[in-house]
Amino acid sequence: MTFADARRCRALVVACVVAGGCAEPLQFAEWTIPVPEETRVIEYIAVPMQERVDRIDVVEDLAFGGQPEDPDQLFYRPSGLAVDAAGRIHVLDRGNHRVQVFDADGAFVTTWGRQGEGPGEFTDPRWIAAVGERVAVLAGGQRLSVWKVGEGHVADHRLPEANDAAFFAGTAEGNVVLGFHTHPDARRVPDQRRTVVGVFTLEGNETARLGEADDPSSTFEISAEGVADGLNGPRPSMSVAVAPQGQIYLTAAAEYQVLAAHPTGDLVWALRVAGRPEPLSADQKEAWLSPLRDRYEQVVRFDVDWPDRKPALAGLQVDGHGHVYVFPFVLRATPESEVPVDVYDAEGTRLFSGTIVNRRWRAAHGSFVYDLERDPETAEMKMVRYRLLEPFS
């Protein structure tokens, strides 16, 4: 499908929606963010997998870590990484209560932090983000620790919502974007869990609340009779992505709905689809259950709460140029599968519809994306940088 065809289809879809006679009314996932009437709404045009002939290549560019003989190249339970404006790579070495800093070529620069409760010390550090010219570490005890290359530790602040963080990122303007669960006992009461997305200063002050959405759990219990109860069918969680330039993207994932917002909380545009996805077929349900049957051979019956419709979105990512990657939902995808992806610019213009290897990333800078992976030879964790070969850049 060409983009000229897509525009014609879009016109037909919009006409049908306005007329009210061609399709069922627009229905979207529950979301607390109000969408003002003046917000630009973009209708999504689906491209079938067989028509997605173009692909984005992902090529490994740099790898380091996973070396037991070098303490500066060995990570113990790393939980995140951040890349600053100069391309320096900060690996949150959670198990060692420290941050390892490397230059853009992978050469070791310095170590930040150690275990403890004093200034410049960490207890159970879990999240890290580049925030303007600084780097912020979110650790246990609602602690927001701020650092800067060349200065070391700058300050510690308290962030009360950090106890149950689900997402943490920073922007070039110096904002912190935090996703956190509202229920005080969310892990034990998953049906009541909702995820809130808020914007904070580095001092821990909330400046905007973007909204909240349900975040259902997929945990289940197996009875003595071999019945698995409380299992949710495929329900992607809410997804949040933050561009280095500052724009924030959110989706509740159940329906095809992406919201683009400024850190102030003002919406820029909304991407939506007319109608709803199809229900899950019996074959699709069986394909989703098959790995669980193999894993839990003692289970004689799975009592599954299936969604009324197949989820529309699998999640969002943003590259270092500010392009937002929107991933349509695929029922079964391995780490090396080719999956569909639609790419938009910051103004909501679609740049690409094609495929990409099923790889997600923890940080992005320029044409590079970064992740933490296990080294197949040493079984230790390492940092890997990939170059995105984007045909639309």
PEVEN-V275808 format. One record per helix or strand of 3 or more residues. SS is the DSSP state (h for helix, s for strand). FROM is the first residue (numbers start at 1). LEN is the number of residues. If there is no record, write none. Layout:
ss from len
SS FROM LEN
SS FROM LEN
This chain:
ss from len
h 3 17
s 40 4
h 49 3
s 55 11
h 71 3
s 80 4
s 89 5
h 94 3
s 98 5
s 108 5
s 127 5
s 134 6
s 143 6
s 152 7
h 160 5
s 165 6
s 176 6
h 190 3
s 194 7
s 206 9
s 227 6
s 239 4
s 248 4
s 257 5
s 267 6
h 282 14
s 301 5
s 313 6
s 324 5
s 338 7
s 350 8
s 363 4
s 368 7
s 381 9
